[in-house]
């Protein structure tokens, strides 16, 4: 029987759905800071009063941020999980990934990491278990934890809020057709990195998060998605898309035709090459 998708070796969705054919680099520019001759006395309490958790942060990033905000030794917040008594779904098996809801949280004077984690998870449960998220998950024949897992991929892959619903539809379409998701965001999670470049050897790693080799969803969310991503995951727009690629910022193209996708990818690579030549 002829398969409805080309061989895995010919399809490689990266973060943002791109096929990684170009190696990119990043330059960090340092800035000089002028030190005044006269300085004011330091404030009596320079401790932050709030903690901001951005959309799409992984649990490891949240733990590190809490450690820093509370001036705790590295690893303290992760160790506090044992006594945090988090109200997580059974499917999570004690792993709060996906349920450390992104928001701004107050830092009272005697804040403890386990209390902060409890507040994040309680906020997530309030957002996810009420309508319309829970009803949307049921309407799509999945539980809330599966919806949050899809939302975490959407959060990692979508270039902007407008694209979130279409990325979610790609995920649903691939699952319904028995196609591997082939999302590099899941590989990045397995390898504890964030990159736009995925190698052939990366796609062969032995991990339950390798969505090139494993069918279906990863076993847990891969980050902590925001409300927009979760809403997109339970209410994606209709469409037959199976592929997507961001040719240039603001121009993400979705298609069900693999040949059209390869043309889009070729345009993406040409644009990247031209941009690289223009750099000093």
C-alpha positions in Angstrom: 0.0 0.0 0.0 1.4 3.4 -1.0 2.0 5.5 2.1 0.6 9.0 2.2 3.8 10.5 3.3 7.4 10.5 1.8 10.1 8.5 3.6 11.1 9.9 7.0 14.5 10.6 5.6 13.1 13.2 3.2 10.9 15.1 5.7 12.3 17.0 8.6 10.2 19.5 10.4 12.3 21.8 12.7 11.2 24.3 15.3 8.8 26.6 13.4 8.4 23.7 11.0 11.5 24.4 9.0 13.8 21.9 7.3 17.3 22.5 8.7 19.7 22.8 5.9 21.7 25.8 6.9 23.9 26.2 10.0 23.4 29.5 11.7 25.4 31.3 14.4 24.6 33.9 17.0 26.7 36.9 18.1 26.4 38.3 21.6 27.3 42.0 21.8 28.6 43.3 25.1 27.9 46.8 26.3 30.0 49.1 28.4 28.6 50.4 31.6 29.7 53.8 32.9 30.2 53.8 36.7 29.5 57.2 38.3 32.0 58.7 40.7 29.3 59.2 43.4 27.1 56.2 44.2 24.0 56.1 46.3 23.8 53.7 49.2 22.2 50.4 48.3 18.6 49.9 49.1 17.9 48.1 52.3 16.0 45.4 50.5 16.7 44.8 46.8 14.9 41.5 46.7 12.3 41.3 43.9 8.6 41.4 44.9 7.3 39.5 41.8 8.4 36.7 39.7 7.5 36.6 36.0 7.3 33.2 34.2 7.2 33.7 30.4 5.1 31.5 28.1 7.0 28.5 26.8 9.6 28.2 29.6 10.5 24.7 30.6 10.3 23.5 34.1 14.1 23.6 34.5 14.0 27.3 33.6 11.2 27.9 36.1 13.2 26.2 38.9 16.3 28.2 38.1 14.3 31.5 38.2 12.7 30.7 41.5 16.1 29.8 43.0 17.5 33.1 41.8 14.5 35.2 42.9 14.6 33.7 46.4 18.4 33.7 46.6 18.6 30.0 47.1 21.4 27.6 46.1 21.0 26.2 42.6 18.8 23.1 42.6 16.8 24.0 45.7 13.5 24.5 44.0 13.7 21.2 42.1 14.4 19.4 45.4 11.4 21.0 46.9 9.1 19.1 44.6 9.2 16.2 47.1 7.3 18.3 49.7 5.3 20.5 47.4 2.2 18.3 47.3 1.3 19.5 43.8 -2.2 18.7 42.5 -1.2 17.3 39.1 -3.2 15.0 36.8 -2.5 11.3 37.2 -0.9 11.1 33.8 1.8 13.6 34.9 3.2 11.1 37.4 4.4 13.9 39.6 6.1 15.8 36.8 4.8 19.4 36.8 6.0 20.2 33.2 3.2 22.0 31.5 1.5 23.0 34.7 3.8 25.7 35.9 1.5 28.3 34.5 3.2 31.4 32.9 2.1 34.5 34.8 3.4 37.1 37.2 3.5 35.8 40.8 3.9 37.8 44.0 7.0 37.1 46.2 6.0 37.6 49.8 8.8 38.2 52.3 8.9 34.6 53.5 8.2 32.9 50.2 9.1 29.3 49.9 9.7 27.5 46.6 7.2 24.8 47.2 4.5 27.4 47.8 5.4 29.1 44.6 5.1 25.9 42.7 1.8 25.1 44.3 0.5 28.5 43.2 1.6 27.9 39.6 0.0 24.5 39.5 -3.2 25.7 41.1 -3.4 28.5 38.5 -2.9 26.0 35.7 -5.7 23.8 37.1 -8.0 26.8 37.3 -7.3 27.7 33.7 -7.2 24.2 32.2 -10.0 22.4 34.1 -12.8 25.0 33.5 -14.7 25.7 30.3 -13.8 26.1 27.5 -10.5 24.2 27.8 -11.9 21.0 29.4 -14.9 21.0 27.1 -12.7 21.6 24.1 -10.4 18.7 25.0 -13.4 16.4 25.4 -14.8 17.6 22.1 -11.5 16.5 20.4 -11.6 13.1 22.1 -8.7 13.7 24.5 -8.1 14.6 28.1 -6.9 17.9 29.4 -3.3 16.6 29.9 -3.1 15.6 26.3 -4.4 19.0 25.3 -1.7 20.7 27.4 0.9 18.4 25.7 -0.3 19.5 22.3 -0.3 23.2 23.5 3.3 22.9 24.6 4.3 21.9 21.1 2.2 24.7 19.6 3.9 27.1 22.0 7.4 26.0 20.9 6.6 25.7 17.1 4.3 28.7 16.3 6.0 31.9 15.2 3.2 34.0 16.5 -0.3 33.9 18.0 -1.9 33.8 14.5 -0.1 30.6 13.6 -0.9 28.7 16.7 -4.2 27.3 15.5 -2.8 26.1 12.2 0.2 24.4 14.0 -2.3 22.6 16.2 -4.2 21.5 13.1 -1.0 20.1 11.6 -0.5 18.1 14.8 -4.1 16.7 14.7 -3.9 15.9 11.0 -0.6 14.0 11.4 -2.0 12.1 14.4 -5.2 11.2 12.5 -3.2 9.9 9.5 -0.8 7.8 11.6 2.1 10.1 10.7 5.0 10.8 13.1 4.9 14.4 14.3 8.5 15.0 13.4 8.7 18.2 15.4 12.2 19.3 16.4 10.9 21.0 19.5 10.4 17.6 21.1 14.0 16.6 20.2 15.2 19.9 21.7 13.5 19.0 24.9 15.0 15.5 24.9 18.5 17.0 24.4 17.9 19.9 26.8 18.6 22.6 24.2 17.0 25.2 22.0 18.2 25.3 18.4 16.9 25.6 14.8 19.4 23.0 13.5 18.6 19.3 13.7 21.0 16.7 12.4 20.2 13.2 11.0 21.8 11.7 14.1 19.6 13.8 16.3 16.5 12.1 14.8 17.8 8.7 15.7 18.2 9.3 19.5 16.6 6.8 21.8 14.1 8.9 23.6 10.3 8.9 24.2 10.4 12.5 23.1 11.9 11.6 19.6 8.8 12.4 17.5 10.7 11.2 14.4 10.9 7.6 15.7 8.0 7.5 18.1 4.4 7.7 17.0 1.8 9.9 18.8 2.4 12.6 21.4 5.4 12.8 23.7 4.8 11.4 27.2 4.6 14.9 28.8 4.4 18.5 27.8 7.7 19.9 26.6 7.2 23.4 28.1 4.7 25.4 30.0 2.3 26.9 27.5 0.2 30.0 27.8 -3.5 30.3 27.5 -3.5 31.2 23.8 -1.6 28.0 22.9 -4.0 25.9 25.0 -7.0 27.5 23.4 -5.5 26.8 20.0 -4.9 23.2 20.9 -8.5 22.5 21.8 -10.1 24.6 19.0 -7.8 24.6 15.9 -9.3 25.9 12.6 -10.3 23.5 9.9 -7.7 22.7 7.3 -5.8 19.8 5.7 -2.3 21.1 6.4 0.5 18.6 7.1 3.6 20.8 6.7 4.7 24.3 7.5 7.7 26.4 7.1 8.5 30.0 8.1 10.1 31.4 4.9 10.8 34.7 6.6 9.6 36.5 9.7 5.8 36.9 9.4 5.5 34.5 6.4 4.7 31.0 7.6 3.3 28.8 4.9 1.1 25.8 5.6 0.3 23.1 3.0 -0.9 19.6 2.6 1.2 19.1 -0.6 4.7 17.8 0.1 6.0 19.1 -3.3 4.7 22.6 -2.5 6.3 22.3 0.9 9.7 21.5 -0.6 9.4 24.6 -2.8 8.6 26.6 0.2 11.6 25.2 2.0 13.8 26.0 -1.0 12.6 29.6 -0.8 13.3 29.6 2.9 16.9 28.4 2.3 17.5 30.9 -0.5 16.3 33.7 1.8 18.6 32.5 4.6 21.6 32.2 2.2 20.9 35.8 1.0 20.7 37.1 4.5 23.9 35.4 5.4 25.7 37.0 2.5 24.5 40.4 3.5 26.0 40.1 6.9 29.3 42.0 7.4 
